[in-house]
Amino acid sequence: MCGICGFTGYRQDQKTVIERMMKAIEHRGPDSEGSFCREKITLGFRRLSIIDLEDGQQPMESTDGNLHIVFNGEIYNYKELRAELETFGISFCTHSDTEVLVNTLQQYGEKALDKLRGMFGFAVWNEQEQSLMLARDFFGIKPVYYAEIDGHFVFASEIKSILAFPGYERKVNQKALEQYLSFQYSPLEETFFRGIYKLMPGHMLLYKNGNYEIKTYFKTKLAPGQWDRKTNMEQLRNQLAENLKDSVEHHMLSDVEVGAFLSGGVDSGYLASSSGADQAFTVGFDEGDRYSEVNKAAKVAEKAGLKHHVKIISKQEFWDALPDVMYHMDEPLADASAVALYFLSKEAAGHVKVVLSGEGADELFGGYNIYREPESLKKIAWIPFGVRRVIGKLAAKLPDVKGRDFLIRAGMKVEERFIGNAYIYCEKEKAQILKNKVTGPSTQEYLRPFFEELESENRGSLQDMEKMQSVDLRYWLPGDILQKADKMSMAHSLEVRVPFLDKEVFDFAAKLPKEAKIAAGTTKYIFRKAVSGFLPQETDERKKLGFPIPIRVWLRQDDWYQMVTDLFTSKAAEEFFRTEELLQLLKDHKDKKADNSRKIWTVLTFLIWYDRFFTTCSK
């Protein structure tokens, strides 16, 4: 795992600039650095040594000397690709996956991306064509950012590296803030920093002669209609078990020890137990069993014979870490579990360089409880939709009592009610708290083209649950889940590998029928069956809980209440928000009139991010 950066065009201070950019992402690769400077291209690299510890230094060139690459990630089928390339007479100087990648690109060009199995963000300079190619992996496990600054095309693994390039003027992207308040992350291509963009998952960018174009080479498309209906559930279970086993084996390829993150749930429990890892890592909070999965994780560790490391996070150190968490995130993220992941990664990095983690299982196999909602709504499907819509609008005017939200959602189509696993502020609420008028599209308007694309590509064959799953695969997974996994782990120079997000596993999961995901009163039905032999029974049967964080409790305590009040009355808060509305949200939460914890946290993390990048940096 590493950090990459670079820019096109000649500068007298090329070496100084690339060193500054590399320094900004030193945490991604503390083991060594390297650079490549030519008249029209400068490449920078920070290395975390995982495979071929002696000879895997970058930038690296192809055998014929034409391509020069900086690469962040792992190619898990590099041994198979190497054997294939050797049949073409290509010889190798190292045992690294980087050398295999650059020569695969030289041999196959853009089509090389279809051959890769792994996670990656890379930049490759073609000397003969005087062109630059950027690419990001299929699911968005690894990040790539880019910008055009004073005639230079600039790219990096993290935004802070681009901020180190001379001439960039920091400005907040107001439209990103608007979407963030609903999604709890920004789904836009343009980041919170105006003029800096992220390359989206499954995309490549080709730059030449001062212009660039972006191409899609992979989409996370569900295809349940391709399921062979002659295959029964037992056969699906066995096939999935084999696919998962193969992926885990490939993800264990390393020249250093690989550990495992371990919660009390099914996903991480399976990886920790089946992988052959020797060490597992868990965090929790000293706020009772509701906010700690340490005991549940310990049972899994005991069954698997793992050395179990536990970190208990205090309320004060959780708060104190927020500025550093937001700095490493690059953009605001209102997912409080990112902070827990920051501490978990720090704990693991004290023992290993690589860990396995369970991201992606819920999106691929239908693990979120919200995916069961369409089944619940079927109970009232006999009521004409027009009548349900009227009832829903009437219910919206009622106090917040039990059953009210169900009636509201029953009167809405899935395209209207679902934007992903988080829905923090609705459009009316955003307009109430934002100081400036909302200028971008509503969340529903933003997602409308995607829902229309789903309808067109699948000819209306996807069920509501599968539409919800598709939204999460395209937006929630890279925007929240994978973003925090990469940034929080790399903050501590730790590589996180996600075996469920393997292209071979996805090809299988994409064809699963809904009955293999939501069944028998549970989620991830066929997945649970496939991994049950590796877990204690109580773990196998647990409902999806997420990462429980006690911020709801802490925000009602005097110390946190006062600290948040100070932030909500700061100059930054006054610049973006109607502070009297924020203070009312906070007061109502403390007085237990409403649970506003997620709304408060969303604004809070934005303000801490803003202070870190726009106030602190200018002092």
Disulfide bonds with the S-S distance in Angstrom:
none
